[in-house]
Structure formats: C-alpha cells, structure tokens
C-alpha cells in the first residue's frame, strides 16, 4: 500500500483539524510518532476494505506489518517479478490525491482461474449496498408529469374538418377528476386548480397498479 506524498500531507493536515493544505516539505522529513500512527490507522482501514472486497471471490487475510518512507528500503517482491498495481484517486478536503496497492503476481496465481472466469460474485451485504446506492441515484432523476383533463374520440373526417372556433364534446364528465400521469403511466386522480399564477393539481386518489 503506497500513499503519495500529497495524500500523506493532506491526511495529516485534515486529521489534525486543518483545511487540507498540502505541505511540500513533508517529503524531506521524517514523520513524527503521532503522524505515523494516524497514517497507520488510515492504512488499516484501507487494508480491511481490500480484505472484504476479496471475500466473495476468495477468503484472504491482509494485515499491516510496518510503514516505510523510503520505497528503496522495502522488498515485497523481486525486481523482475510481475505485479498488479491498483491506482485509486481520492477527493479529500477539495483536493485530489492518490494511493496505490501493489500485489505481486505470485499471490494472485492461486486464484487466477477465479479472476479470469468473469463471474461477479457479491455478498448479500454488497447487494444491499448496491441497491441502496441505486435507489438514492434514482431519487435524483427527473421524471415527466402530465395531467389529462378529458378525452374523447372523433372520426378522421371530422378531424380533417376541424377549424378555429369549433367545439368538441368529450367523453369525460366535467365533474370527473383529472388523471395524473408519471412517465405515461396513470398514477393519481386529482382536482385541477391554480397556485401562484400557475396551473396546479391536488391529488385526491391513487390509482392502484394491476
């Protein structure tokens, strides 16, 4: 797990109550003990999320061992070994910063068949979270609403002969409620009126779906 210098600086500033102002000099000094503990706690959270993400596919146990500011002092794989690098970008305190997760290919080899199968397996909890996010997104979508005051039918020859001033007698009685359509589906009955100088309706009844 690799934090970029900018992300480390942002995390330290925000966790100490700052406004997310980056400090370039952080690259040239050692972290204090408190700063190291704060970054370690953040690393623990990310590692736990990685562990949970793998659970539907294969049970793994990721753990935090230690941190190191100098990449040259770490040896998690040989220089010639292939690795999978996952890049993530965060929006923190109005600024973007990134971190990476490096997984040696040898660790993925035992589950390569599962990774290549293309099958997406999700847990019940993940399914509930996905449905919840979908429901929240749908709530912000705009829908078309129209109100039908009356309807009727005439012959084609009558339609061709219509002109300004002609009167059409419709099949809907004047005391019948108007129909409120949501995306071309009748959903409510309503009374028509006005509010603030614009046409408005008052819902009087719900039309049950069959």
C-alpha positions as semicolon CSV with decimal commas, in nm:
position;residue;x (nm);y (nm);z (nm)
1;X;0,000;0,000;0,000
2;X;0,163;0,325;-0,118
3;X;0,043;0,671;-0,013
4;X;0,152;0,956;-0,237
5;X;0,333;1,243;-0,057
6;X;0,036;1,468;-0,127
7;X;-0,211;1,223;0,025
8;X;0,006;1,179;0,335
9;X;0,026;1,556;0,375
10;X;-0,349;1,602;0,327
11;X;-0,436;1,324;0,571
12;X;-0,210;1,464;0,841
13;X;-0,344;1,817;0,795
14;X;-0,711;1,711;0,793
15;X;-0,680;1,465;1,082
16;X;-0,522;1,738;1,291
17;X;-0,817;1,967;1,220
18;X;-0,673;2,157;0,927
19;X;-0,837;2,255;0,599
20;X;-0,638;2,025;0,376
21;X;-0,347;2,250;0,291
22;X;-0,060;2,047;0,145
23;X;0,296;2,090;0,259
24;X;0,567;2,004;0,010
25;X;0,835;1,985;0,278
26;X;0,682;1,665;0,415
27;X;0,888;1,470;0,163
28;X;1,211;1,599;0,319
29;X;1,150;1,500;0,681
30;X;1,055;1,202;0,892
31;X;0,703;1,162;1,025
32;X;0,652;1,219;1,394
33;X;0,525;0,929;1,607
34;X;0,173;1,076;1,616
35;X;0,168;1,134;1,240
36;X;0,286;0,779;1,179
37;X;0,008;0,639;1,398
38;X;-0,256;0,843;1,212
39;X;-0,132;0,722;0,875
40;X;-0,116;0,366;1,006
41;X;-0,481;0,385;1,117
42;X;-0,579;0,502;0,769
43;X;-0,377;0,218;0,616
44;X;-0,557;-0,030;0,844
45;X;-0,895;0,094;0,717
46;X;-0,792;0,053;0,353
47;X;-0,644;-0,292;0,417
48;X;-0,968;-0,403;0,586
49;X;-1,166;-0,286;0,283
50;X;-0,935;-0,480;0,049
51;X;-0,986;-0,793;0,262
52;X;-1,365;-0,755;0,244
53;X;-1,354;-0,690;-0,131
54;X;-1,184;-1,025;-0,189
55;X;-1,417;-1,226;0,038
56;X;-1,687;-1,306;-0,223
57;X;-1,418;-1,436;-0,456
58;X;-1,169;-1,595;-0,219
59;X;-1,103;-1,575;0,154
60;X;-0,787;-1,372;0,214
61;X;-0,635;-1,212;0,520
62;X;-0,449;-0,886;0,470
63;X;-0,258;-0,737;0,760
64;X;-0,049;-0,430;0,835
65;X;0,315;-0,502;0,924
66;X;0,504;-0,173;0,918
67;X;0,549;0,151;0,728
68;X;0,849;0,289;0,546
69;X;0,903;0,634;0,399
70;X;1,174;0,524;0,158
71;X;1,048;0,290;-0,118
72;X;1,403;0,163;-0,168
73;X;1,401;0,016;0,182
74;X;1,109;-0,216;0,105
75;X;1,130;-0,558;-0,058
76;X;0,791;-0,718;-0,114
77;X;0,884;-0,876;-0,447
78;X;1,188;-0,930;-0,666
79;X;1,271;-0,658;-0,921
80;X;1,185;-0,892;-1,210
81;X;0,857;-1,023;-1,067
82;X;0,537;-0,908;-1,231
83;X;0,292;-0,720;-1,013
84;X;-0,061;-0,586;-1,035
85;X;-0,085;-0,219;-0,941
86;X;-0,425;-0,074;-0,848
87;X;-0,443;0,304;-0,865
88;X;-0,701;0,500;-0,662
89;X;-0,769;0,872;-0,659
90;X;-0,934;1,039;-0,361
91;X;-1,111;1,371;-0,324
92;X;-1,010;1,497;0,019
93;X;-1,081;1,846;0,151
94;X;-1,148;1,967;-0,202
95;X;-0,819;1,836;-0,337
96;X;-0,732;1,518;-0,523
97;X;-0,462;1,280;-0,406
98;X;-0,386;0,920;-0,484
99;X;-0,263;0,593;-0,342
100;X;-0,171;0,259;-0,496
101;X;-0,198;-0,104;-0,397
102;X;0,071;-0,333;-0,534
103;X;0,002;-0,708;-0,540
104;X;0,278;-0,945;-0,656
105;X;0,151;-1,169;-0,933
106;X;0,260;-1,478;-0,739
107;X;-0,005;-1,404;-0,476
108;X;-0,279;-1,394;-0,740
109;X;-0,166;-1,707;-0,923
110;X;-0,363;-1,950;-0,696
111;X;-0,691;-1,769;-0,775
112;X;-0,615;-1,680;-1,137
113;X;-0,891;-1,910;-1,265
114;X;-1,148;-1,731;-1,049
115;X;-1,024;-1,392;-1,164
116;X;-1,040;-1,494;-1,530
117;X;-1,384;-1,654;-1,507
118;X;-1,551;-1,316;-1,538
119;X;-1,819;-1,417;-1,291
120;X;-1,901;-1,144;-1,044
121;X;-1,987;-1,281;-0,703
122;X;-2,122;-1,038;-0,447
123;X;-2,226;-1,091;-0,090
124;X;-2,579;-1,014;0,039
125;X;-2,440;-0,708;0,217
126;X;-2,279;-0,578;-0,101
127;X;-2,603;-0,639;-0,290
128;X;-2,799;-0,437;-0,032
129;X;-2,546;-0,153;-0,050
130;X;-2,560;-0,152;-0,431
131;X;-2,940;-0,143;-0,430
132;X;-2,935;0,137;-0,173
133;X;-2,698;0,345;-0,388
134;X;-2,912;0,277;-0,695
135;X;-3,227;0,386;-0,510
136;X;-3,057;0,708;-0,398
137;X;-2,945;0,782;-0,755
138;X;-3,294;0,721;-0,893
139;X;-3,442;0,965;-0,643
140;X;-3,249;1,247;-0,811
141;X;-3,365;1,158;-1,163
142;X;-3,620;1,386;-1,328
143;X;-3,950;1,234;-1,443
144;X;-4,219;1,367;-1,676
145;X;-4,555;1,456;-1,522
146;X;-4,864;1,537;-1,727
147;X;-5,228;1,587;-1,637
148;X;-5,515;1,473;-1,857
149;X;-5,831;1,679;-1,808
150;X;-6,055;1,492;-2,050
151;X;-6,052;1,263;-2,350
152;X;-6,276;1,157;-2,636
153;X;-6,267;1,026;-2,993
154;X;-6,378;1,155;-3,331
155;X;-6,373;1,019;-3,683
156;X;-6,083;1,100;-3,912
157;X;-6,306;1,302;-4,147
158;X;-6,414;1,516;-3,851
159;X;-6,051;1,574;-3,752
160;X;-5,969;1,688;-4,105
161;X;-6,256;1,935;-4,097
162;X;-6,171;2,099;-3,764
163;X;-6,112;2,471;-3,758
164;X;-6,076;2,767;-3,524
165;X;-6,392;2,815;-3,315
166;X;-6,519;2,457;-3,347
167;X;-6,639;2,293;-3,024
168;X;-6,551;1,933;-2,936
169;X;-6,769;1,743;-2,692
170;X;-6,551;1,498;-2,500
171;X;-6,646;1,175;-2,326
172;X;-6,526;1,289;-1,982
173;X;-6,784;1,447;-1,750
174;X;-6,689;1,788;-1,613
175;X;-6,712;1,662;-1,253
176;X;-6,474;1,371;-1,311
177;X;-6,123;1,407;-1,166
178;X;-5,823;1,464;-1,388
179;X;-5,567;1,188;-1,437
180;X;-5,204;1,244;-1,337
181;X;-4,952;1,051;-1,547
182;X;-4,595;0,978;-1,435
183;X;-4,384;0,878;-1,737
184;X;-4,700;0,790;-1,937
185;X;-4,836;0,572;-1,656
186;X;-5,160;0,682;-1,480
187;X;-5,076;0,711;-1,109
188;X;-5,323;0,952;-0,945
189;X;-5,661;1,124;-0,974
190;X;-5,665;1,493;-0,896
191;X;-5,857;1,821;-0,891
192;X;-5,730;2,097;-1,115
193;X;-5,675;2,448;-0,983
194;X;-5,410;2,716;-0,972
195;X;-5,134;2,825;-0,737
196;X;-4,910;3,130;-0,760
197;X;-5,047;3,205;-1,105
198;X;-4,974;2,860;-1,245
199;X;-5,186;2,555;-1,309
200;X;-5,175;2,305;-1,022
201;X;-5,345;1,984;-0,915
202;X;-5,446;1,841;-0,579
203;X;-5,406;1,464;-0,553
204;X;-5,732;1,304;-0,443
205;X;-5,676;0,935;-0,507
206;X;-5,407;0,687;-0,603
207;X;-5,456;0,455;-0,898
208;X;-5,352;0,107;-0,788
209;X;-5,139;-0,091;-1,030
210;X;-5,296;-0,411;-1,152
